[in-house]
Amino acid sequence: MTPIREMFATLERAALLPYLTAGLPTPADSIDLFRAMVDAGADAFEVGIPYSDPLMDGPVIMRASEVALAAGTDATRAWAVLEQVAGLGKPTLAMTYANPVMQAGWEAYCRRLSGVGAAGIIIPDLPLEEAGPLLEAGIAAGVGVVLFVSPTTDPDRLRRVAQADPEFIYGVSDLGVTGERQAVSEHVVGLSARVRAVTEVPLVLGVGISTPEQVQAVRQLADGVIVGTALVRRVLEATNAQEAARALFDAVRDLRTALE
């Protein structure tokens, strides 16, 4: 059993998977922020690899990539952060886009992920129809691949996503790019029910889930939740890395409490 599947199997509640951009606020300070989230109760991590053209991300996470890149988070430093985060002992997934993976080669990229201890990969702009080579490379390297469904995913496509047996299904709970919302999407209950009806592959909800109240509202609908923008915003608003670490600790602690 993979580390991610083992996490879902052993937890008696939905897992908390915080997202944070690698190299934020600087490559040297980045690991301290992830360590603060471990101390606050994070179960796993989605580590964003800074990218200049992030198609799924809203303005906050786009700004985080800009800050990380300006601070010197090139590919080498991003991989170093990813390895450090994996070393914290929590299942760690890299979130990137298709272009850099294709440039490196599916097999080479997955082997490198395995080499730094990453448990999985998330590529939001890779459609199901083109995911075959990545799924094969992931199996060969022992790296789990995540696939997406959304409120507009039709039943046939949802079944095909499930049949691909991804590490987990990322349920996009609201339409649009990543970002904070005032309330949980009206689509989330139906989306969860449709996924549950066709597969036992773990379901993790993300996009538009930001507050403890929203986490509490969806905790019975999925095997895990991803919170990103609300955490990244706290780092961007902090005046220094120590303040950012304290803000993340408090936020993740509150999110974790909401899952209990």
PEURPE-V994790 format. One record per helix or strand. SS is the DSSP state (h for helix, s for strand). FROM is the first residue (numbers start at 1). TO is the last residue. If there is no record, write none. Layout:
ss | from | to
SS | FROM | TO
SS | FROM | TO
This chain:
ss | from | to
h | 3 | 10
s | 15 | 21
h | 27 | 40
s | 44 | 48
h | 59 | 70
h | 75 | 86
s | 91 | 96
h | 98 | 104
h | 106 | 115
s | 120 | 123
h | 128 | 130
h | 132 | 141
s | 144 | 150
h | 155 | 163
s | 169 | 172
h | 188 | 198
s | 203 | 206
h | 212 | 218
s | 224 | 227
h | 229 | 237
h | 241 | 259
